[in-house]
């Protein structure tokens, strides 16, 4: 599986979030944002409502690779399932922030 990465220029964060929402087609799988602004990241997370949301890191961090949790590649987010663990075969929705908040 390969990621889908639309690249376009927008005039505002709101316009960018709307473009990302349209590009995601309501699959609600994975979304990521690179931003120092927590409000922008929260607005995108609410708008896209994906099973995995990563801030300031690679999308694989949402699977546990360099992010929070254990590594697992089993994904079925369109069905409402997601990355699972062997003990319960369930998972909690996660929002991963890879870097600390910086002001520089």
C-alpha angles and dihedrals in degrees: 000000000000128000122252110231118182113194119200141138120250134179099228144015090252091054090048093051091049091050090050091049092052092046091051091059092210092287086135093206114124134340132176138188134190108210140130090211112091092196092057091049092048092049091052093046091052094045098049097035093197128173090241124031121181126190121200098350146072119294089244088068086074088061092054097264102130092341139074121317135008125320116259130155097195107114131166102154096153090066092050092258123109143169105345137197124226094241100059107004087227134102139195118237108260138203111197123201109191102188132041117254108272130192098198 
